């Protein structure tokens, strides 16, 4: 009897030692962190680039306001910001330090909008004259990838994002979501939604693209789909919140959205796995062009397979086409 008891005792100890690390890891999933940059109107014909701390909800002004500013993007290391601003009578592309200082124009002769840093920080994609371009991060050597007449609906305000491995670009054209190789080859239409939407964002593990879509309802919710095509799936149903300008968190667990609820405005955080929605901060005017940065929590493509599944439910829905 004593031998049998000892065996059972050590079996229980071994089972607990195996199970507890997993339970502890699940209980200690890190809270979202980092900074979300955005633009908002602060006075008639005056727009301010701002950031909000994800943990404290503290707002910060970045630089001086512009007569117009509609796109803002962090560099991958969080040290620089590229943005599309209106100054001296025309729209231009700029970069500045993360605190709003050291503003430099990087616009090519053709002008441009919708800047988007490549994952390695060496290039910036942008839209100009109904065409998609890539140039050096300092504005040098702009090169057209695609454009008119094959993509007449390419617009600078609709949103664009690189795949995390830097091999593809997702963009909006003709009220649909498309992807194209970073060399301009193999463009492919993903959606059939016929809807003007605001913003799209590629998941950090490269497996999903999220964007606003009404899905036949009177409001916009955030939907996701595979870059290989297939069905779309709503991430969270918010009955009274109009969601636009999504930005995936660097660790892949959340999506920030600009939310409009009644006459109010603000930034909300969607939990990708649970569908839970929480208000991060209220803003006096519409928060546009959200971009989430946290270099310390960035999910690399090579390590994605080693990370815990943060959005397995969503991927399963998309793979099966049902909830």
C-alpha positions as CSV (number, residue, x, y, z in Angstrom):
1,X,0.0,0.0,0.0
2,X,2.8,2.4,0.9
3,X,4.5,1.7,-2.5
4,X,1.3,2.3,-4.4
5,X,0.7,5.6,-2.4
6,X,4.2,6.8,-3.3
7,X,3.7,6.1,-7.0
8,X,0.4,8.0,-7.0
9,X,2.0,10.9,-5.1
10,X,4.9,11.3,-7.6
11,X,2.5,11.0,-10.5
12,X,0.4,13.9,-9.1
13,X,3.5,16.0,-8.5
14,X,4.8,15.3,-12.1
15,X,1.4,16.2,-13.6
16,X,1.2,19.4,-11.6
17,X,4.7,20.4,-12.6
18,X,3.8,20.0,-16.3
19,X,0.4,21.7,-16.1
20,X,1.3,24.7,-13.9
21,X,3.6,26.5,-16.4
22,X,0.9,26.4,-19.0
23,X,-1.8,27.7,-16.5
24,X,0.7,30.3,-15.3
25,X,1.5,31.4,-18.8
26,X,-2.2,31.7,-19.6
27,X,-2.9,33.8,-16.5
28,X,0.1,36.1,-17.1
29,X,-0.5,37.1,-20.7
30,X,0.9,40.6,-21.0
31,X,-1.5,43.5,-21.2
32,X,-1.4,45.6,-24.4
33,X,1.3,48.3,-24.4
34,X,3.0,50.8,-26.7
35,X,1.9,54.0,-28.4
36,X,-0.8,54.6,-31.0
37,X,-0.2,57.5,-33.3
38,X,-3.2,59.2,-35.1
39,X,-4.3,62.5,-36.5
40,X,-7.3,64.5,-35.4
41,X,-8.8,68.0,-36.1
42,X,-8.1,70.5,-33.3
43,X,-9.6,73.6,-35.0
44,X,-11.3,74.4,-38.3
45,X,-8.7,73.6,-41.0
46,X,-6.1,72.6,-38.4
47,X,-5.0,69.0,-37.7
48,X,-2.7,67.6,-35.1
49,X,-0.6,64.5,-35.0
50,X,-0.9,62.9,-31.6
51,X,-0.1,59.6,-29.8
52,X,-1.8,57.8,-26.9
53,X,-0.1,55.5,-24.4
54,X,-2.0,52.2,-24.5
55,X,-1.5,51.5,-20.8
56,X,-2.1,54.9,-19.3
57,X,-4.4,56.5,-22.0
58,X,-2.2,59.6,-21.8
59,X,-2.4,61.8,-24.9
60,X,0.6,63.6,-26.4
61,X,0.9,66.2,-29.1
62,X,3.6,65.4,-31.7
63,X,5.0,68.6,-33.3
64,X,3.0,71.5,-34.6
65,X,-0.5,71.3,-36.2
66,X,-0.9,71.2,-40.0
67,X,-3.6,72.7,-42.2
68,X,-4.2,69.0,-43.1
69,X,-2.8,65.7,-42.0
70,X,-4.5,62.4,-42.8
71,X,-1.9,59.6,-42.7
72,X,0.7,58.9,-40.0
73,X,3.0,55.9,-39.6
74,X,5.7,54.8,-37.2
75,X,9.0,53.5,-38.4
76,X,9.6,49.9,-37.4
77,X,12.0,50.9,-34.6
78,X,9.6,53.6,-33.3
79,X,12.2,56.4,-33.7
80,X,10.7,58.1,-36.7
81,X,7.2,58.9,-38.0
82,X,6.2,59.4,-41.7
83,X,3.1,61.4,-42.4
84,X,1.1,63.1,-45.1
85,X,0.5,66.7,-44.4
86,X,-0.7,69.9,-46.1
87,X,1.8,72.8,-45.9
88,X,2.6,75.8,-48.1
89,X,-0.3,75.2,-50.4
90,X,0.1,71.5,-51.2
91,X,0.0,68.0,-49.8
92,X,3.5,66.6,-49.1
93,X,5.2,63.6,-47.5
94,X,7.3,64.2,-44.3
95,X,9.2,62.4,-41.7
96,X,9.9,63.5,-38.1
97,X,11.4,62.2,-34.9
98,X,9.0,60.3,-32.6
99,X,8.7,63.4,-30.3
100,X,7.6,65.6,-33.2
101,X,10.9,67.4,-33.8
102,X,13.3,67.3,-36.8
103,X,10.6,67.5,-39.5
104,X,11.9,66.8,-43.1
105,X,10.1,66.7,-46.4
106,X,10.7,63.6,-48.4
107,X,8.1,64.2,-51.2
108,X,9.2,63.2,-54.8
109,X,8.3,65.6,-57.6
110,X,5.1,63.7,-58.2
111,X,3.9,64.5,-54.6
112,X,2.4,61.6,-52.8
113,X,0.3,60.3,-49.9
114,X,-0.4,57.3,-47.7
115,X,3.2,56.6,-46.6
116,X,4.0,53.1,-45.3
117,X,7.4,52.0,-43.9
118,X,8.7,48.7,-45.0
119,X,9.3,46.2,-42.2
120,X,13.1,46.7,-42.4
121,X,12.7,50.5,-42.3
122,X,14.7,51.0,-45.5
123,X,11.8,51.9,-47.8
124,X,8.5,53.8,-47.8
125,X,5.6,52.9,-50.1
126,X,3.2,55.7,-51.1
127,X,0.5,56.6,-53.6
128,X,0.8,59.4,-56.1
129,X,-1.2,60.2,-59.3
130,X,-3.3,57.0,-58.9
131,X,-0.2,54.8,-58.8
132,X,1.6,52.9,-56.1
133,X,5.3,53.7,-55.6
134,X,8.2,52.6,-53.4
135,X,11.2,54.8,-52.5
136,X,14.1,55.0,-50.1
137,X,13.2,56.1,-46.5
138,X,14.9,59.4,-47.3
139,X,12.8,60.0,-50.4
140,X,15.4,58.8,-52.9
141,X,14.8,56.7,-56.0
142,X,11.0,56.5,-56.2
143,X,9.8,53.6,-58.4
144,X,6.3,52.9,-59.6
145,X,5.0,49.4,-58.9
146,X,1.4,49.6,-60.3
147,X,-1.1,52.2,-61.4
148,X,-3.3,53.7,-64.0
149,X,-5.0,52.4,-66.2
150,X,-5.1,49.0,-64.5
151,X,-5.9,50.4,-61.1
152,X,-8.0,53.5,-61.6
153,X,-9.5,53.4,-58.1
154,X,-6.2,53.6,-56.3
155,X,-6.6,56.3,-53.6
156,X,-4.2,57.7,-51.1
157,X,-6.7,57.8,-48.2
158,X,-7.9,54.2,-48.3
159,X,-5.0,52.6,-46.5
160,X,-2.1,50.3,-47.2
161,X,0.2,47.9,-45.4
162,X,3.3,45.8,-46.0
163,X,3.3,42.1,-45.2
164,X,5.5,41.5,-42.2
165,X,8.1,39.7,-44.3
166,X,8.3,42.7,-46.7
167,X,7.4,40.7,-49.8
168,X,3.8,42.0,-50.4
169,X,1.8,45.2,-50.1
170,X,-1.9,45.2,-49.4
171,X,-3.9,48.2,-50.7
172,X,-7.3,49.5,-51.7
173,X,-8.3,50.0,-55.3
174,X,-11.8,50.3,-56.9
175,X,-13.4,49.8,-53.4
176,X,-11.7,46.4,-53.0
177,X,-8.7,45.0,-51.1
178,X,-5.8,43.9,-53.3
179,X,-2.2,42.6,-52.7
180,X,0.8,43.0,-55.0
181,X,4.4,41.8,-54.7
182,X,6.9,44.3,-53.4
183,X,8.4,44.2,-56.9
184,X,5.1,45.2,-58.6
185,X,4.3,41.7,-59.8
186,X,1.4,39.3,-59.2
187,X,-1.4,41.8,-58.2
188,X,-4.4,39.9,-56.9
189,X,-7.9,41.1,-55.8
190,X,-9.0,39.6,-52.5
191,X,-12.5,41.0,-51.9
192,X,-15.8,41.5,-53.6
193,X,-17.3,44.0,-51.3
194,X,-17.7,47.2,-53.4
195,X,-17.3,49.5,-50.5
196,X,-15.3,52.6,-49.8
197,X,-13.5,51.8,-46.5
198,X,-10.9,53.5,-44.3
199,X,-7.8,51.6,-43.5
200,X,-6.5,48.0,-43.5
201,X,-3.8,46.2,-41.4
202,X,-1.8,43.0,-41.9
203,X,-1.5,40.7,-38.9
204,X,2.1,40.4,-37.4
205,X,2.2,36.7,-38.4
206,X,1.3,37.5,-42.0
207,X,-1.8,35.2,-42.0
208,X,-4.7,37.8,-41.9
209,X,-5.6,41.2,-43.3
210,X,-8.2,43.2,-41.3
211,X,-10.3,46.1,-42.6
212,X,-13.6,47.8,-42.0
213,X,-16.7,46.4,-43.7
214,X,-20.4,46.9,-43.0
215,X,-21.4,43.3,-43.8
216,X,-24.9,44.4,-44.7
217,X,-25.4,46.3,-41.4
218,X,-25.8,50.1,-41.0
219,X,-22.3,50.4,-39.3
220,X,-18.7,49.4,-40.0
221,X,-17.2,46.5,-38.1
222,X,-13.7,45.1,-38.4
223,X,-13.5,42.0,-40.6
224,X,-10.5,39.8,-41.4
225,X,-9.5,37.4,-44.2
226,X,-6.5,35.4,-45.4
227,X,-4.2,37.1,-48.0
228,X,-4.7,33.9,-50.0
229,X,-8.3,34.8,-50.4
230,X,-11.4,33.1,-49.1
231,X,-14.2,34.1,-46.7
232,X,-14.2,37.2,-44.5
233,X,-15.1,37.0,-40.8
234,X,-16.1,39.7,-38.4
235,X,-13.7,40.0,-35.4
236,X,-16.2,41.7,-33.0
237,X,-19.8,42.7,-33.2
238,X,-20.3,46.2,-31.7
239,X,-23.9,47.2,-32.1
240,X,-23.4,50.9,-31.6
241,X,-19.8,51.5,-32.5
242,X,-18.7,52.5,-36.1
243,X,-15.1,51.1,-36.5
244,X,-12.5,52.4,-38.9
245,X,-8.7,52.8,-39.3
246,X,-7.7,49.5,-37.8
247,X,-4.1,48.8,-36.6
248,X,-3.0,45.5,-35.4
249,X,-1.0,45.4,-32.1
250,X,2.7,44.4,-32.6
251,X,2.2,41.2,-30.6
252,X,-1.0,40.3,-32.6
253,X,-3.4,40.0,-29.7
254,X,-5.4,43.2,-30.3
255,X,-6.6,45.7,-32.9
256,X,-6.9,49.4,-32.3
257,X,-9.8,51.1,-34.1
258,X,-11.2,54.6,-34.4
259,X,-14.7,54.4,-33.0
260,X,-17.7,56.6,-33.5
261,X,-20.5,56.1,-31.1
262,X,-23.5,58.5,-31.4
263,X,-21.9,61.9,-31.5
264,X,-18.8,60.9,-29.7
265,X,-15.3,59.9,-31.0
266,X,-12.5,57.9,-29.6
267,X,-10.0,55.0,-29.9
268,X,-11.0,51.5,-28.8
269,X,-9.1,48.2,-28.5
270,X,-10.5,44.9,-29.8
271,X,-9.4,41.6,-28.3
272,X,-8.9,39.4,-31.3
273,X,-9.4,36.2,-29.5
274,X,-12.4,37.0,-27.3
275,X,-14.0,39.8,-29.3
276,X,-14.1,42.0,-26.3
277,X,-14.1,45.8,-27.0
278,X,-12.7,48.4,-24.6
279,X,-12.5,52.2,-25.0
280,X,-8.9,53.4,-24.7
281,X,-9.5,57.2,-24.9
282,X,-12.1,59.6,-26.0
283,X,-11.2,62.3,-28.6
284,X,-13.0,65.6,-29.4
285,X,-13.0,64.8,-33.1
286,X,-12.6,61.8,-35.3
287,X,-9.2,60.0,-34.7
288,X,-7.8,59.0,-38.2
289,X,-5.0,56.8,-39.5
290,X,-4.2,54.8,-36.3
291,X,-0.8,53.1,-36.2
292,X,0.3,51.0,-33.2
293,X,4.0,50.9,-32.3
294,X,5.7,48.8,-29.6
295,X,9.2,47.7,-30.8
296,X,9.7,45.7,-27.5
297,X,6.7,43.5,-28.2
298,X,7.1,43.0,-32.0
299,X,6.2,39.5,-33.3
300,X,8.7,38.5,-35.9
301,X,7.6,36.4,-38.8
302,X,10.3,33.8,-38.1
303,X,9.2,33.4,-34.5
304,X,5.5,33.5,-35.1
305,X,5.1,29.7,-35.2
306,X,6.7,29.5,-31.7
307,X,4.3,32.0,-30.1
308,X,1.1,31.0,-28.3
309,X,-2.0,31.2,-30.6
310,X,-3.5,34.6,-29.8
311,X,-6.2,34.5,-32.4
312,X,-6.8,30.8,-33.1
313,X,-10.6,31.3,-32.9
314,X,-10.6,33.8,-35.7
315,X,-8.3,31.8,-37.9
316,X,-10.5,28.7,-37.4
317,X,-13.6,30.7,-38.4
318,X,-11.9,31.9,-41.6
319,X,-10.5,28.4,-42.4
320,X,-13.9,26.7,-42.0
321,X,-16.1,29.7,-43.2
322,X,-18.3,29.4,-40.1
323,X,-18.4,30.2,-36.4
